[in-house]
Amino acid sequence: MTNPEDSDAQHTLPTSFKEELNALEGIDYQMPASLDAFYRMYARPQLRYAATVLGDMRAAKTVVRRLYTHLALNWSAALLEEGGPEAYAWRMLKMRVEIHMRMAVTPTADGRSTASAANARTTAAHEAARATLEAMRKHLAALESPIGLYTAIAELPERQFDVMILQYALGYPSNQVAHIMGINAGTVRTHRRQARKRIATKLGIDLGDDEEKE
């Protein structure tokens, strides 16, 4: 897996964004210390996830900025959500990524428009497949082409897909993935094992035991 700390400065939001939140037009607003701490801890992995799925850093920054504007206006409610603000923020991030994909349409030859959601998920699957090939090299050495792996990852259930992106494409360990998604580490490991099993069945290969060291 890649090291999440190895990505460059493009995977950050400008600190001035926090000033924007503190100066929401027409609103007497001061960012709570807990939201500031939340931003510092989670904005970067959320941005990296959005950029991987959307395949567009500018779009990802727009999505995450909108997410934190929403959180700024609903922080008290977010703190009371089941699973805590992490789970709430992850749901809101996913919703905004999905909305962006549905709005990003491309006209077809017959004049109709098609949503780019499938293409975006394929892009993310390619990133995860590349990292998965590296992480599971000895088990996947027999594959003649990674195309089957791309397809298998793209067809995973949503939570399993997210775990594969966060762990294999972005390099976060289970405990950190759990915090990012607002679930427990055991659930992350379960999603990962189920994803590996689905991929192995789809490809007709043995991926061996889940060897991640926590």
N, C-alpha and C positions, 0 to 999 in steps of 0.2 A: 504494500500500500504506500501511497505517497505520504510525505510529511506535511501536515496542514500548515506548518509554519514556514514551508519553503516557498509559498506563493508570493508574488511580488506586490508592490504597493497598489496595483490596479484593483486588488480585492479589498479595498478599504473605502469608506465613505469619508468625505471631508469633515473635519471637526466643526466647520462652520455650520453644518447641518443641525447640530445641537443648538446653535445660536438661533437658527431659523425656528426651531421648536419653541424656544424661549421667547420668541417675538411673533407668535402667530397673529396675523393681522386681525385687529379688532377684538382681541382676547387678552385679558390680563392673565398671563400664564407664566408660571415658573416651573421648569422641569423638576420633578421630584428626584431626590437623590437616588432612590431605588430604580427609577427608570433610567437615569444616567448610567448607573452601574450595569443594568440590564443591557443597555445599548453597547457599552464597552465590551461586554462578554459575548453577546450573540449577533451583533450586526454583521460582523465579518463572516462567520460561517453561514449565516442566512444569505448574504450577498454571494458567496461562492456557490452555494447551492443554486440560487436563482440564475446565476450566470451560466452554470453548467447545463441546467435544464433548458434555458432560453437560448443559449448559444450567443448571447449578446450582452456585453457588459453594461452598455449604456441603458438598455432596457432593464437589466437587473437592478441597477442603481435607482432607476425610477420606481420600480416595484418596492424596493426596500425603503426608500424615502416615504412613499405613501403608507407603507406599513407602520413606520414610526410616527407619522403624523396621526394615524388612527390610534395608535397606542397612547400617544400624548393626550388625546381627547377622551380616552376610555381606560386610563390606567387603573383607576380605582376598581372598576368592574373587572378588569383583567386579573387583578390580584385575588379576586374572589372566585375565579373560574376553577372548575374541577381540573386537576392536573397542574394548577398554577399558571402564572403568566407565560411560562415556556410553552405549554401545550396550546394555550390560546394564541400566542404569537405564531406558532408553527401552523395552526389552522388558517390564520389570517394570511400568512405568507403564501401557503399553498393556494388559497382562494385567489389571491392577487396574481400569482403566476398563471393560474388557469385562465383568469379573465384576460390577461395580457395575450396569452396564446390564442384565445378565441377572437380577440380583436385584430390580431396580426394576420390578415387575410391576403391571399395572393390570387389575382384573377387567372382563371384557366383559359385555354384556347377558345372555349365556347362562350366566354364572357361571364361565366359564373365565378363565384369566389369560394375558395376552400380554406378552412382554418388550418393554421400551421401547427396545431397541437401534436399531431402524429410526428411531424418532422422534428419538433423540439424534443419530444421524448426519445426519438431515435438518436438525436445528437447526444443526449445525456447517456443513453445506453451505450453508445460508442465509447464515451469517456470511461464509463464503468467497465466495459468489456476490456478496454486496453489495460486498465489497472488490474482487473481480475486475471487476465492472461499472465501478467507479471507476477501477481501474488500466488497464483496456482499453476505456475509454469510446468511443474513436474506432472501434474494431473492432466493438463490441457495440451501437452506436447504432441499428442496424436492428432489434434485437430488440423485438418488441411487448410481451413479457412476460419477466421473469427466471425464470419457472417452469422452462423448459427447461434453463436454466443450473443451477438448483438440482439438478435430476435428474441432469444430466451429471456434476456434481461428486460427488454422493452415490454414483454408480455407479463411480467411479474405483477402481482397485486400491488396496490399503491404503497402500503407501508413497507413491504419487502423491497420494492424498487427504491424507496427513499433511503432505506438502510444501506443498500448496495451502493448508491451514489455517495452517501456520506462516508461510508467506511472504505470502499475500494477506490472510487474516483477521487475523493477529497482527503482520504487518509485519517479520518477521525477514529479514535478507539471507541469501543462500545460505551464506556461510561460517559464520554463526551457526547456521543450521538444521543444517548438517553437524555441528557440535559437539553440538547438542542431541540429535540422533538417533544420534550415534556412527558416522557415515558420512563419506565425503569430499565436498568441495564439488562435484567433477565429477559424482558420483552424484546429488547434489541437483539439479543443473542438468539432468541427463538425465531424472530423474523429472518435473521441471517441464515440459520440452519435450514429453515423452510425454503428460503430462496435458493440456497445451494442444492437442496434436494430437487426442487423444480427444474433448475438448470441442468443438473446431472441427468434427470429423467428425459428432459427435452433433447439433450445431446446424445443420450445413450452411453454415458461414460460414468466412471466412478471417480468422484471428487475426493474420496477419502474422508477422514475425520475433520471436523472443524478445528483447525490448529491454532486459532488466535490465542495469544497469551494476554490475559487481562492484567 
